[in-house]
Amino acid sequence: MVLGLTVSPVARADVFSGRIAFSSSRTDSAAGETTAGDVFTINPDGTGLRRLTTNPADDRQPDWSPDGGDIAYAISKPTSSINFEVARMTADGKQVRQLTTTESGQASSQPSWLPDGSAIAFRRSGPGRNSAIWQMGPFGESPQPRFQPPYAPLYPSWSPDRRRVLLTAITSPAGDSDRAIFTVDAAAGELRTLFDVPGAFDSAPAWSPDGTRIAFESNANVGAGNPEGDMEIWTMAADGSGQTQLTSNAAHDEGPTWSPDGGLLAFTSGPDNEHGDIHVMTSDGAHVRRLTTYLGKDESPDWQRIPAPRTDKRCGDDIEVGAGAHDVRARRGVSCREALALATRWVRAGRPKRIRRFAVADKDFGGTRRIVLTRGAMGRRQLVAFLYQSGARTG
């Protein structure tokens, strides 16, 4: 059943890949135990770990806003250890605000921003399989049910064009041993099965930034590709075709999320469901890197999307190692050599407000700074843009 969904287009713009948010019990439990957790962020190279929440109860399921300035997440109810509410905070962990107040015996969790930042989708659930997809304004305004499929839904997210809703649903007759991945037509409410291996746990789907592919987790053993029967990372096309298993190992791999440029995937990998670290790999499953090291579990990664100005040159990271500036870009007559040199000079000069007749606009996104250098008149303005992360392993 579809309840009042609306569809509106959203324009895509240039973006930087910022920090990776995730939840971890490393501060609320003894070593190696999984209990309550907090939300952290980290640079994509594994440096600059930051703790954002200090709540002794559980904080989990972080989801970055489209403009990279805020995080929606789930918090434990003050009077319950098993039910949740949805909250939001700024990228630096400040201005915490609880968005939902759900009646006793009910929970609000798994928040997901709409692509234009105008609202937040979330799962509202109760005893048994009484659950539905709800939606509210960015500060909790006007919460209302939007979609209630025939199966108990989890992990809702709107496609970049807002025409479809992606979700997991529990399809097993009893318990939670069989899940499948669906999309819902946002206008018509039509449910479409994308991936469903009988008896398998197919879950945690995530849209690619351009909406053409979906990453997800599954313990299915398709074509003898997963003889251990553990969780692996998969991708498929948005219509369910082109299903590809990316990881094939004895580890428990779960919860994939795309980098804002679609080139990388972050996910959790560890020996079992209670132990894991954040890893990154290319979107075809190659070049796996481990970012965190913890005896318990780091989970639910989500990659920050930082808006970037329009540029016509991507100059990369070929600057002094340790300078902290990376992903340098340029526009209108500024060569990559000049842009890279200017970024390095700006860091060495102590990050001034002007350098070589360029004005500096410096904005903090919770530990990652977006630097935009401009010179010249409007319409002919030269521009250099890059990210700055103190202590990052760039170069």
C-alpha positions as a LaTeX table, in Angstrom:
\begin{tabular}{lrrr}
\hline
Residue & $x$ (\AA) & $y$ (\AA) & $z$ (\AA) \\
\hline
Met1 & 0.00 & 0.00 & 0.00 \\
Val2 & 1.36 & 3.43 & $-0.93$ \\
Leu3 & 0.36 & 6.43 & 1.14 \\
Gly4 & 0.73 & 9.89 & $-0.36$ \\
Leu5 & 4.19 & 9.63 & $-1.93$ \\
Thr6 & 5.27 & 12.57 & $-4.05$ \\
Val7 & 7.94 & 12.69 & $-6.73$ \\
Ser8 & 10.18 & 15.60 & $-7.61$ \\
Pro9 & 13.42 & 15.70 & $-9.60$ \\
Val10 & 16.70 & 16.62 & $-7.95$ \\
Ala11 & 19.71 & 18.03 & $-9.75$ \\
Arg12 & 23.09 & 16.35 & $-9.26$ \\
Ala13 & 26.15 & 18.52 & $-8.77$ \\
Asp14 & 29.88 & 18.06 & $-8.39$ \\
Val15 & 30.87 & 16.62 & $-5.03$ \\
Phe16 & 33.90 & 15.80 & $-2.92$ \\
Ser17 & 34.19 & 12.53 & $-1.00$ \\
Gly18 & 34.34 & 13.50 & 2.68 \\
Arg19 & 34.48 & 11.44 & 5.85 \\
Ile20 & 32.99 & 8.03 & 6.60 \\
Ala21 & 30.55 & 7.91 & 9.51 \\
Phe22 & 29.98 & 4.62 & 11.35 \\
Ser23 & 28.83 & 3.27 & 14.69 \\
Ser24 & 31.03 & 1.44 & 17.19 \\
Ser25 & 30.76 & 0.11 & 20.73 \\
Arg26 & 34.44 & 0.85 & 21.43 \\
Thr27 & 33.63 & 3.57 & 23.98 \\
Asp28 & 30.58 & 2.05 & 25.68 \\
Ser29 & 31.78 & $-1.50$ & 26.32 \\
Ala30 & 34.67 & $-3.58$ & 27.53 \\
Ala31 & 37.17 & $-4.63$ & 24.87 \\
Gly32 & 35.63 & $-7.01$ & 22.39 \\
Glu33 & 32.08 & $-6.82$ & 23.75 \\
Thr34 & 29.19 & $-5.53$ & 21.65 \\
Thr35 & 26.77 & $-3.44$ & 23.69 \\
Ala36 & 25.78 & 0.20 & 23.32 \\
Gly37 & 27.61 & 2.29 & 20.75 \\
Asp38 & 28.49 & 5.77 & 19.55 \\
Val39 & 28.81 & 7.44 & 16.16 \\
Phe40 & 32.29 & 8.15 & 14.82 \\
Thr41 & 33.76 & 9.58 & 11.63 \\
Ile42 & 37.06 & 8.83 & 9.92 \\
Asn43 & 38.99 & 10.02 & 6.88 \\
Pro44 & 38.80 & 7.66 & 3.87 \\
Asp45 & 42.47 & 6.76 & 4.39 \\
Gly46 & 41.87 & 5.61 & 7.98 \\
Thr47 & 43.24 & 8.70 & 9.74 \\
Gly48 & 41.52 & 11.33 & 11.86 \\
Leu49 & 39.13 & 9.20 & 13.93 \\
Arg50 & 36.53 & 11.39 & 15.65 \\
Arg51 & 33.90 & 10.45 & 18.21 \\
Leu52 & 30.71 & 12.45 & 17.66 \\
Thr53 & 28.32 & 11.11 & 20.33 \\
Thr54 & 28.91 & 10.51 & 24.04 \\
Asn55 & 25.51 & 9.10 & 24.95 \\
Pro56 & 25.89 & 6.08 & 27.31 \\
Ala57 & 22.93 & 4.49 & 25.51 \\
Asp58 & 23.10 & 3.22 & 21.94 \\
Asp59 & 23.70 & 5.56 & 18.96 \\
Arg60 & 23.74 & 3.84 & 15.57 \\
Gln61 & 22.79 & 3.84 & 11.86 \\
Pro62 & 24.29 & 7.22 & 10.83 \\
Asp63 & 23.15 & 8.74 & 7.54 \\
Trp64 & 24.76 & 11.89 & 6.11 \\
Ser65 & 22.56 & 14.69 & 4.81 \\
Pro66 & 22.98 & 15.41 & 1.07 \\
Asp67 & 24.85 & 18.66 & 1.79 \\
Gly68 & 27.32 & 16.93 & 4.13 \\
Gly69 & 26.46 & 19.18 & 7.05 \\
Asp70 & 24.35 & 16.92 & 9.28 \\
Ile71 & 23.88 & 13.30 & 10.31 \\
Ala72 & 20.58 & 11.56 & 11.07 \\
Tyr73 & 20.92 & 8.51 & 13.30 \\
Ala74 & 19.06 & 6.24 & 15.70 \\
Ile75 & 19.27 & 6.63 & 19.49 \\
Ser76 & 18.04 & 4.33 & 22.26 \\
Lys77 & 14.89 & 5.42 & 24.02 \\
Pro78 & 15.69 & 6.70 & 27.53 \\
Thr79 & 13.28 & 4.19 & 29.05 \\
Ser80 & 14.00 & 1.20 & 26.81 \\
Ser81 & 17.10 & $-0.74$ & 25.84 \\
Ile82 & 15.51 & $-2.28$ & 22.74 \\
Asn83 & 13.57 & 0.52 & 21.06 \\
Phe84 & 14.86 & 3.57 & 19.22 \\
Glu85 & 14.11 & 7.13 & 18.15 \\
Val86 & 15.58 & 9.15 & 15.29 \\
Ala87 & 17.87 & 12.12 & 16.02 \\
Arg88 & 20.09 & 14.48 & 14.05 \\
Met89 & 23.31 & 16.37 & 14.76 \\
Thr90 & 25.74 & 18.54 & 12.87 \\
Ala91 & 28.82 & 17.04 & 11.21 \\
Asp92 & 30.95 & 17.88 & 14.24 \\
Gly93 & 28.60 & 16.09 & 16.67 \\
Lys94 & 26.96 & 19.26 & 17.98 \\
Gln95 & 23.38 & 20.61 & 17.99 \\
Val96 & 21.89 & 17.20 & 18.82 \\
Arg97 & 18.13 & 17.10 & 18.37 \\
Gln98 & 15.71 & 14.20 & 18.82 \\
Leu99 & 13.30 & 14.14 & 15.86 \\
Thr100 & 10.79 & 11.41 & 16.73 \\
Thr101 & 8.81 & 10.59 & 19.85 \\
Thr102 & 7.33 & 7.17 & 19.29 \\
Glu103 & 4.72 & 5.64 & 21.56 \\
Ser104 & 5.69 & 2.93 & 24.04 \\
Gly105 & 6.27 & $-0.43$ & 22.40 \\
Gln106 & 7.09 & 1.23 & 19.07 \\
Ala107 & 10.45 & 2.22 & 17.58 \\
Ser108 & 11.66 & 4.69 & 14.96 \\
Ser109 & 14.99 & 3.78 & 13.36 \\
Gln110 & 17.04 & 3.41 & 10.15 \\
Pro111 & 16.83 & 7.07 & 9.03 \\
Ser112 & 17.61 & 7.95 & 5.41 \\
Trp113 & 17.66 & 11.47 & 3.97 \\
Leu114 & 15.75 & 12.15 & 0.78 \\
Pro115 & 18.13 & 13.15 & $-2.06$ \\
Asp116 & 17.25 & 16.85 & $-1.88$ \\
Gly117 & 17.46 & 17.01 & 1.91 \\
Ser118 & 13.82 & 18.05 & 2.22 \\
Ala119 & 12.79 & 15.12 & 4.41 \\
Ile120 & 13.96 & 12.00 & 6.23 \\
Ala121 & 12.56 & 8.52 & 5.65 \\
Phe122 & 12.67 & 6.01 & 8.50 \\
Arg123 & 11.34 & 2.68 & 9.66 \\
Arg124 & 8.64 & 2.64 & 12.29 \\
Ser125 & 8.13 & $-0.75$ & 13.89 \\
Gly126 & 6.28 & $-2.47$ & 16.68 \\
Pro127 & 5.68 & $-5.95$ & 18.06 \\
Gly128 & 5.69 & $-8.81$ & 15.58 \\
Arg129 & 5.78 & $-7.57$ & 12.00 \\
Asn130 & 3.95 & $-4.34$ & 12.53 \\
Ser131 & 6.24 & $-2.01$ & 10.61 \\
Ala132 & 6.03 & 0.58 & 7.85 \\
Ile133 & 8.10 & 3.21 & 6.07 \\
Trp134 & 7.44 & 6.70 & 7.42 \\
Gln135 & 8.62 & 10.14 & 6.39 \\
Met136 & 9.07 & 13.44 & 8.23 \\
Gly137 & 10.56 & 16.87 & 7.68 \\
Pro138 & 14.28 & 17.43 & 8.27 \\
Phe139 & 13.58 & 18.56 & 11.84 \\
Gly140 & 10.90 & 15.98 & 12.58 \\
Glu141 & 7.97 & 17.93 & 11.17 \\
Ser142 & 4.73 & 16.15 & 10.21 \\
Pro143 & 5.74 & 12.49 & 10.60 \\
Gln144 & 3.41 & 10.23 & 8.63 \\
Pro145 & 3.32 & 6.75 & 7.11 \\
Arg146 & 4.30 & 6.62 & 3.44 \\
Phe147 & 4.50 & 2.98 & 2.47 \\
Gln148 & 3.48 & $-0.33$ & 4.01 \\
Pro149 & 4.45 & $-3.34$ & 1.88 \\
Pro150 & 3.07 & $-6.84$ & 2.44 \\
Tyr151 & 6.37 & $-7.81$ & 4.11 \\
Ala152 & 8.03 & $-6.14$ & 7.10 \\
Pro153 & 10.28 & $-3.44$ & 5.56 \\
Leu154 & 13.77 & $-2.34$ & 6.58 \\
Tyr155 & 16.45 & 0.13 & 5.35 \\
Pro156 & 14.36 & 2.46 & 3.17 \\
Ser157 & 16.09 & 4.84 & 0.77 \\
Trp158 & 14.86 & 6.97 & $-2.12$ \\
Ser159 & 16.55 & 6.74 & $-5.52$ \\
Pro160 & 18.49 & 9.85 & $-6.62$ \\
Asp161 & 15.62 & 10.79 & $-8.95$ \\
Arg162 & 13.05 & 10.04 & $-6.21$ \\
Arg163 & 11.07 & 7.73 & $-8.48$ \\
Arg164 & 11.69 & 4.54 & $-6.49$ \\
Val165 & 12.06 & 3.47 & $-2.90$ \\
Leu166 & 14.67 & 0.81 & $-2.20$ \\
Leu167 & 14.17 & $-1.48$ & 0.78 \\
Thr168 & 14.79 & $-4.85$ & 2.38 \\
Ala169 & 11.84 & $-6.93$ & 3.56 \\
Ile170 & 11.53 & $-9.97$ & 5.79 \\
Thr171 & 9.96 & $-12.71$ & 3.69 \\
Ser172 & 10.34 & $-15.73$ & 6.01 \\
Pro173 & 6.97 & $-16.94$ & 7.41 \\
Ala174 & 8.32 & $-16.72$ & 10.96 \\
Gly175 & 11.44 & $-15.25$ & 12.50 \\
Asp176 & 13.98 & $-13.31$ & 10.44 \\
Ser177 & 15.88 & $-15.93$ & 8.44 \\
Asp178 & 14.92 & $-14.91$ & 4.90 \\
Arg179 & 15.12 & $-11.40$ & 3.47 \\
Ala180 & 14.76 & $-10.02$ & $-0.03$ \\
Ile181 & 15.47 & $-6.70$ & $-1.76$ \\
Phe182 & 12.71 & $-4.71$ & $-3.46$ \\
Thr183 & 11.98 & $-1.36$ & $-5.01$ \\
Val184 & 8.67 & 0.45 & $-4.85$ \\
Asp185 & 7.44 & 2.77 & $-7.57$ \\
Ala186 & 7.06 & 6.00 & $-5.62$ \\
Ala187 & 4.06 & 7.18 & $-7.63$ \\
Ala188 & 2.15 & 3.97 & $-8.27$ \\
Gly189 & 3.24 & 1.90 & $-5.24$ \\
Glu190 & 4.14 & $-1.11$ & $-7.37$ \\
Leu191 & 6.47 & $-3.53$ & $-5.55$ \\
Arg192 & 9.26 & $-5.07$ & $-7.63$ \\
Thr193 & 11.57 & $-7.88$ & $-6.50$ \\
Leu194 & 15.22 & $-7.24$ & $-7.36$ \\
Phe195 & 17.08 & $-9.97$ & $-5.47$ \\
Asp196 & 15.57 & $-12.88$ & $-3.59$ \\
Val197 & 17.37 & $-16.18$ & $-3.07$ \\
Pro198 & 15.04 & $-18.47$ & $-1.08$ \\
Gly199 & 16.34 & $-19.03$ & 2.44 \\
Ala200 & 19.05 & $-16.38$ & 2.08 \\
Phe201 & 19.57 & $-13.17$ & 4.03 \\
Asp202 & 19.58 & $-10.54$ & 1.26 \\
Ser203 & 19.74 & $-7.14$ & 2.91 \\
Ala204 & 21.15 & $-3.60$ & 3.41 \\
Pro205 & 20.80 & $-2.25$ & $-0.16$ \\
Ala206 & 22.34 & 1.11 & $-1.12$ \\
Trp207 & 21.90 & 3.22 & $-4.27$ \\
Ser208 & 24.94 & 4.29 & $-6.25$ \\
Pro209 & 25.16 & 8.10 & $-6.53$ \\
Asp210 & 23.91 & 8.07 & $-10.13$ \\
Gly211 & 21.09 & 5.62 & $-9.34$ \\
Thr212 & 22.22 & 3.02 & $-11.88$ \\
Arg213 & 23.49 & 0.35 & $-9.46$ \\
Ile214 & 22.72 & $-1.04$ & $-6.04$ \\
Ala215 & 25.17 & $-2.53$ & $-3.53$ \\
Phe216 & 23.91 & $-4.98$ & $-0.92$ \\
Glu217 & 24.82 & $-7.90$ & 1.35 \\
Ser218 & 23.78 & $-11.55$ & 1.01 \\
Asn219 & 24.73 & $-14.96$ & 2.34 \\
Ala220 & 23.35 & $-16.67$ & $-0.79$ \\
Asn221 & 25.48 & $-19.34$ & $-2.39$ \\
Val222 & 24.82 & $-18.62$ & $-6.06$ \\
Gly223 & 26.83 & $-20.72$ & $-8.50$ \\
Ala224 & 28.93 & $-22.11$ & $-5.63$ \\
Gly225 & 30.42 & $-18.64$ & $-5.16$ \\
Asn226 & 29.87 & $-18.62$ & $-1.39$ \\
Pro227 & 30.48 & $-22.14$ & $-0.05$ \\
Glu228 & 30.90 & $-20.84$ & 3.52 \\
Gly229 & 27.39 & $-19.40$ & 3.43 \\
Asp230 & 28.52 & $-16.20$ & 5.15 \\
Met231 & 27.67 & $-12.60$ & 4.27 \\
Glu232 & 29.29 & $-11.19$ & 1.12 \\
Ile233 & 29.04 & $-7.87$ & $-0.74$ \\
Trp234 & 27.18 & $-7.79$ & $-4.06$ \\
Thr235 & 26.15 & $-5.22$ & $-6.64$ \\
Met236 & 23.46 & $-5.25$ & $-9.31$ \\
Ala237 & 21.86 & $-2.88$ & $-11.79$ \\
Ala238 & 18.94 & $-0.77$ & $-10.57$ \\
Asp239 & 16.50 & $-3.13$ & $-12.31$ \\
Gly240 & 17.98 & $-6.22$ & $-10.62$ \\
Ser241 & 20.03 & $-7.42$ & $-13.59$ \\
Gly242 & 23.80 & $-7.86$ & $-13.63$ \\
Gln243 & 24.00 & $-9.40$ & $-10.18$ \\
Thr244 & 27.68 & $-9.63$ & $-9.20$ \\
Gln245 & 29.27 & $-11.03$ & $-6.02$ \\
Leu246 & 32.23 & $-8.77$ & $-5.17$ \\
Thr247 & 33.70 & $-10.42$ & $-2.07$ \\
Ser248 & 34.38 & $-14.15$ & $-1.70$ \\
Asn249 & 36.03 & $-15.08$ & 1.57 \\
Ala250 & 35.43 & $-16.64$ & 4.96 \\
Ala251 & 34.78 & $-13.23$ & 6.54 \\
His252 & 31.43 & $-11.66$ & 7.40 \\
Asp253 & 31.06 & $-8.73$ & 4.93 \\
Glu254 & 28.06 & $-6.44$ & 5.35 \\
Gly255 & 26.54 & $-2.97$ & 5.10 \\
Pro256 & 28.01 & $-1.46$ & 1.89 \\
Thr257 & 27.87 & 2.26 & 1.11 \\
Trp258 & 29.09 & 4.10 & $-2.00$ \\
Ser259 & 31.60 & 6.94 & $-2.12$ \\
Pro260 & 30.00 & 10.13 & $-3.49$ \\
Asp261 & 31.77 & 9.67 & $-6.86$ \\
Gly262 & 30.62 & 6.03 & $-7.10$ \\
Gly263 & 34.17 & 4.69 & $-7.44$ \\
Leu264 & 34.52 & 3.05 & $-4.02$ \\
Leu265 & 32.52 & 1.05 & $-1.51$ \\
Ala266 & 32.92 & 1.13 & 2.27 \\
Phe267 & 31.67 & $-1.85$ & 4.28 \\
Thr268 & 32.17 & $-3.84$ & 7.48 \\
Ser269 & 34.25 & $-7.01$ & 7.40 \\
Gly270 & 35.24 & $-9.33$ & 10.24 \\
Pro271 & 35.26 & $-12.94$ & 11.45 \\
Asp272 & 31.57 & $-12.96$ & 12.43 \\
Asn273 & 28.50 & $-10.81$ & 13.00 \\
Glu274 & 29.78 & $-9.46$ & 16.32 \\
His275 & 33.28 & $-8.44$ & 15.19 \\
Gly276 & 34.28 & $-6.30$ & 12.23 \\
Asp277 & 36.13 & $-3.26$ & 10.97 \\
Ile278 & 35.44 & $-0.66$ & 8.31 \\
His279 & 37.03 & $-1.53$ & 4.96 \\
Val280 & 37.11 & 0.22 & 1.58 \\
Met281 & 37.41 & $-1.29$ & $-1.90$ \\
Thr282 & 36.85 & $-0.23$ & $-5.48$ \\
Ser283 & 33.32 & $-0.66$ & $-6.78$ \\
Asp284 & 34.39 & $-3.76$ & $-8.72$ \\
Gly285 & 35.64 & $-5.45$ & $-5.53$ \\
Ala286 & 39.38 & $-4.84$ & $-5.92$ \\
His287 & 42.06 & $-3.17$ & $-3.78$ \\
Val288 & 40.50 & $-3.83$ & $-0.36$ \\
Arg289 & 41.86 & $-1.63$ & 2.46 \\
Arg290 & 41.16 & $-1.87$ & 6.18 \\
Leu291 & 40.47 & 1.49 & 7.85 \\
Thr292 & 39.73 & 0.62 & 11.50 \\
Thr293 & 41.07 & $-1.85$ & 14.03 \\
Tyr294 & 38.83 & $-2.80$ & 16.95 \\
Leu295 & 38.20 & $-6.03$ & 18.85 \\
Gly296 & 34.44 & $-5.52$ & 18.69 \\
Lys297 & 32.41 & $-4.23$ & 15.77 \\
Asp298 & 32.54 & $-1.06$ & 13.68 \\
Glu299 & 29.45 & $-1.04$ & 11.47 \\
Ser300 & 26.91 & 0.87 & 9.37 \\
Pro301 & 29.32 & 3.07 & 7.38 \\
Asp302 & 27.97 & 6.02 & 5.40 \\
Trp303 & 30.08 & 8.28 & 3.18 \\
Gln304 & 29.86 & 12.07 & 3.46 \\
Arg305 & 28.98 & 14.00 & 0.32 \\
Ile306 & 30.55 & 17.49 & 0.28 \\
Pro307 & 29.25 & 19.83 & $-2.46$ \\
Ala308 & 31.98 & 21.07 & $-4.81$ \\
Pro309 & 32.09 & 24.05 & $-7.21$ \\
Arg310 & 31.97 & 23.40 & $-10.93$ \\
Thr311 & 35.45 & 22.75 & $-12.30$ \\
Asp312 & 36.91 & 21.51 & $-15.59$ \\
Lys313 & 40.11 & 19.88 & $-14.29$ \\
Arg314 & 40.56 & 17.08 & $-11.76$ \\
Cys315 & 44.20 & 17.37 & $-10.64$ \\
Gly316 & 44.32 & 14.62 & $-8.02$ \\
Asp317 & 46.57 & 14.34 & $-4.97$ \\
Asp318 & 50.05 & 14.78 & $-6.46$ \\
Ile319 & 51.25 & 17.16 & $-3.76$ \\
Glu320 & 53.62 & 16.97 & $-0.83$ \\
Val321 & 52.91 & 13.92 & 1.36 \\
Gly322 & 51.46 & 14.99 & 4.69 \\
Ala323 & 50.29 & 18.39 & 3.44 \\
Gly324 & 46.70 & 17.35 & 4.13 \\
Ala325 & 45.31 & 18.85 & 0.91 \\
His326 & 43.85 & 16.47 & $-1.65$ \\
Asp327 & 41.41 & 16.05 & $-4.54$ \\
Val328 & 42.61 & 19.32 & $-6.05$ \\
Arg329 & 40.46 & 20.76 & $-8.85$ \\
Ala330 & 40.70 & 23.87 & $-11.03$ \\
Arg331 & 38.72 & 26.02 & $-13.47$ \\
Arg332 & 39.13 & 28.73 & $-16.07$ \\
Gly333 & 42.77 & 28.87 & $-17.15$ \\
Val334 & 44.39 & 27.52 & $-13.98$ \\
Ser335 & 46.59 & 24.55 & $-14.90$ \\
Cys336 & 46.79 & 21.47 & $-12.68$ \\
Arg337 & 50.43 & 22.24 & $-12.00$ \\
Glu338 & 49.46 & 25.70 & $-10.75$ \\
Ala339 & 46.52 & 24.36 & $-8.74$ \\
Leu340 & 48.59 & 21.68 & $-6.99$ \\
Ala341 & 51.35 & 24.18 & $-6.20$ \\
Leu342 & 48.83 & 26.67 & $-4.88$ \\
Ala343 & 47.19 & 24.08 & $-2.59$ \\
Thr344 & 50.60 & 23.11 & $-1.17$ \\
Arg345 & 51.59 & 26.76 & $-0.73$ \\
Trp346 & 48.34 & 27.51 & 1.11 \\
Val347 & 49.04 & 24.74 & 3.64 \\
Arg348 & 52.69 & 25.75 & 4.12 \\
Ala349 & 51.70 & 29.40 & 4.61 \\
Gly350 & 49.52 & 28.46 & 7.59 \\
Arg351 & 46.18 & 28.40 & 5.75 \\
Pro352 & 45.76 & 32.17 & 5.22 \\
Lys353 & 42.60 & 33.97 & 4.07 \\
Arg354 & 44.32 & 35.21 & 0.90 \\
Ile355 & 47.18 & 33.78 & $-1.13$ \\
Arg356 & 48.64 & 35.02 & $-4.43$ \\
Arg357 & 45.65 & 37.30 & $-5.06$ \\
Phe358 & 43.25 & 34.41 & $-4.49$ \\
Ala359 & 40.53 & 34.89 & $-1.87$ \\
Val360 & 40.04 & 31.85 & 0.36 \\
Ala361 & 36.66 & 30.41 & 1.39 \\
Asp362 & 37.20 & 27.80 & 4.13 \\
Lys363 & 34.27 & 25.73 & 5.42 \\
Asp364 & 34.48 & 22.96 & 8.00 \\
Phe365 & 32.47 & 19.78 & 7.43 \\
Gly366 & 33.18 & 18.06 & 10.74 \\
Gly367 & 36.92 & 17.51 & 10.44 \\
Thr368 & 37.25 & 17.90 & 6.69 \\
Arg369 & 37.57 & 21.44 & 5.34 \\
Arg370 & 36.45 & 22.48 & 1.87 \\
Ile371 & 38.82 & 25.12 & 0.49 \\
Val372 & 37.82 & 27.27 & $-2.49$ \\
Leu373 & 40.31 & 29.81 & $-3.87$ \\
Thr374 & 38.96 & 32.41 & $-6.30$ \\
Arg375 & 40.51 & 35.28 & $-8.27$ \\
Gly376 & 39.15 & 37.68 & $-10.86$ \\
Ala377 & 35.84 & 39.23 & $-11.78$ \\
Met378 & 32.53 & 37.37 & $-11.84$ \\
Gly379 & 32.12 & 35.52 & $-15.13$ \\
Arg380 & 35.90 & 35.28 & $-15.63$ \\
Arg381 & 36.75 & 34.11 & $-12.14$ \\
Gln382 & 39.58 & 31.59 & $-11.80$ \\
Leu383 & 39.06 & 28.90 & $-9.22$ \\
Val384 & 40.97 & 26.21 & $-7.31$ \\
Ala385 & 39.13 & 23.86 & $-4.94$ \\
Phe386 & 40.28 & 21.01 & $-2.72$ \\
Leu387 & 39.72 & 19.27 & 0.62 \\
Tyr388 & 41.98 & 19.72 & 3.62 \\
Gln389 & 42.24 & 17.05 & 6.33 \\
Ser390 & 44.91 & 17.65 & 8.94 \\
Gly391 & 47.15 & 14.60 & 9.33 \\
Ala392 & 45.70 & 12.70 & 6.38 \\
Arg393 & 48.01 & 10.42 & 4.42 \\
Thr394 & 47.78 & 12.20 & 1.08 \\
Gly395 & 50.27 & 12.60 & $-1.74$ \\
\hline
\end{tabular}
